[in-house]
Amino acid sequence: MKRIGMVMWVALIFSFFCGLSGKQAWGIRESNLSSCSRCHVDLKSVLPPRHDPVTGKDIAACLSCHHPSGAGGAEPNPFSTRIHRAHSKPRAEVNCLVCHTWVPGKSFGLVKQKGSLGSPDRNNMEQIKKIFQSWSTSSRLDGLHAKGNVSCRGCHGQKLPTIDDTVENDRCISCHGSYEKLAEKTASPQFPNQNPHKSHLVGLACTKCHAGHSRSQVYCLECHKNFNMKIPGGS
């Protein structure tokens, strides 16, 4: 029994120095982790100038006004994007369990909120963290959406994204407009026959050119090498 107890203590200490406290490593959230005041002594200093006073000390105080979008709408969400960008950038990365609850492989939600956004295991969580870092800092399509206050839900809907997720055309069109409107925006007076949104490739998936978390590339250029086309997020 003593030997088993010693092994458990070593495991807990090891997990703590690897970035997670013992209880977190087992998927249990410690209540004091959810306090914003652990890092922000004065919450007023991190709020917008005209923001109403906040009396609470955790994410639940924010969610009393900033309700999570149950419908997973594609519209911009300034609150979600700003708070995630601020806490997921390199050197400012905050443990997800400050605001979220997580039982590996079973549930992932928000502190003091009912419901689950998904059931990521440890590998999924590591990948999600990497994606969030890219989303918050990159010059690719994910970073461009972040700057436009579009969170994960804007593209992926209500559920928690997975690594092999894709985004259907109707999701893109709900924000960016119909193909006809897109064709008007990308029309070139100088090159009238070089319009990526008005071509012989009818019904092409938006993701064929526009990659969310990797470099976007103009599909037309695979055949039309002489075309002069650039794409957002292509750097």
N, C-alpha and C positions, 0 to 999 in steps of 0.2 A: 504493500500500500504506500509506504514511504517513497519507494522508487517511482511509482506511478505519479505520485504527487509532485515529485521533483521534475519529472519529464514535462508535466503540464505547466509548471512554472517557467521552465526553460522555453517552452513553446510560446508562452504568452509574452515573455520578455523579448524573444526574437522577433515576434510579429510586431511588437511596439516599435522596435528600432528599424523595421522595414517600412514604416510609414502608417501602420494601423495599430491602434491599441488592441489589447487582448480581446476585449468584447467585440470590437469592430471586426476583428479577424474571424470571429465566429458568426458574424452577421447580426449582432445585437447592438442597437444604438444606445450609447450612453446619453442621458438626458442633458448633461452639461455641455455636450458637443454642439447642441442646437442654438446656443446663445451667440448672437452676433457681437455682443459686448466683449467676448473673449479676445477679439481683434480690434473692434471699433469701440473705444471707450465712450466717445461722443458720437452718437449716430447722426446728429445734426450735420456733422462735418462731411458726411458722405451722401446726404440727400440733396435733391435739387433745391435751389434758393427759395422757392415759394412753396415748398412741400409743407403740408400740415405736420404738426408735432407728432412724433411716434412714441408711444409709451411702452410698448412691448420690447422684448429683447431677442426675439427669434423670428424666423421666416413667417410664422403664423400671424404676426402683427401686420406684415405686408399683405398677406393673402386675405385679410379682412376687407381690403379695398381692391386689391389686384387679384381678382378671381381667376384661377386657371381656366382656360378655355376648354370646356367639356366637349365641344364639337370639333376641336382640333382644326380650327379655321386656318386658311392660308393667308389671312391678313397680317400685317406687321404687328408685333407685340413688343413695344419698347421696354416694358418692365422686365420681361423674361430675358430679352437679349442683353440688356445692359447689365443685369445682375450676373448672368452667366459669363459674359465677356470679361467682366471685372475680376471674376474669381477663377477663370480657367486659363488665363494667360501664363506663359512661362514665368517663373519666379513669384507669381502671385497665386499659384494653384492652391486651392482650398479643398480639403477632403469633402467629397460629395455628401457625406453623412452629417455635415453641419446643417443642411437644409432637407436632406432626403432620408428616408428610411429604406433599409435594404436587407433582405434575407436572401442570400445567394441561391439562384435557381428557383426562387419561389415568388418573390414580390419586390417591387421598387416603387416607392411613393413619396409623398411630401409629408413633412412633420405635421402632426395634428390634423391631417386631412384623410378622409376616407378614400378607399379605392387604390388600385395599383396600376402603374403605367406599363408594366411588363414584368418579366421574370429573368433578368440577366444573371448568368453565373459569373464567376471571377474573371474568366477570359473575356467574356462580353464586356464587362465593366472596364477592363484595361483598354480594350479597343475603343469603347465609347469615350473614355478620357482623352485618348489620342485624337479622335475625331473632333472633340470639343476644342482642343488646343489649336487644331488647324482652322476650324470654323472661326475662332476668335481672333486669329492673327494673319491668315494667309491672304494672298492676292488672287486666289482662285475663286470659283463660283461660291463656295461655302462662305468665304470671307466677305465677298461682295454682298451676299444676303445678310450676313451679320451686321454689316455697316448700314444696311437698309432696315434694320430692326426686324428681320425675319428669323425666327427661331426654328428649331428642328421641326416643330409641328407645322410650320408653314409649308414644308415640302412633304413631310412624312405622315402628317395626320396625328391623331391622338395617341397612337401607340408608340412605344419606345423603339427607335430605329434599330435595325440589326445590320450586321456588316454586309450582307448580300442584298440589302434593300435596293429597290429601284423606285423611280418616281414616274407616274403615268402622265401622259400629255395633258389630260384634263386638269391636273393639279397645277401645272405651269400656266395653262391658258386662263385659269381662274384669276390670276394676278396680272399676267402679261398681255392678255387680250387674245382675240382670235388670230388665226393664221393670216387673214386678210389685213388686219391691223398691224401685225408684225411685219408683213411684207411691205407695207407702206413705210414703216420705220427704217427698214433695211434696204430700201430701194436706192440705187446709185445712178444719178443722171449720167455720170461718166461711163458706167458699165451697166447698161440696162438689162443685160442678159445674165448678170451675175448677182442674183438675189437668192440667198440661201433659204428664204421662207416662201419662195415662189419658184419651184423647180419641178422637174419630172418625177421626183421622188415623193409621191403622194403618201401621206400618212406616216412618214418617217418619225421614229421616236425622238423626242427632244433630247433625250440623253445620248443619242448617237453623236451629237456634237457637244452638248453641254454636260460636262461631268461635274458632279457636286463636290467631291473631295479629292479630285486629281486634276491634271491639266486638261482643259477643254481643247478640242481640235475640230476644225471645219472639215466635215466629212466630204464635202464637194472636192476638196483639194486632193483626195486620193486618186481621182481621175483627171480633174482639171488642174493640172500642175501650174498652168499659166494664169490662173485666176488670182486676183488681188483681194484677199479676204482676211479680215482679222476677227477675233472673237473675244468677248469678255472672259476673263479667267484663263486665257490661253498662255499666260506667262509662267 
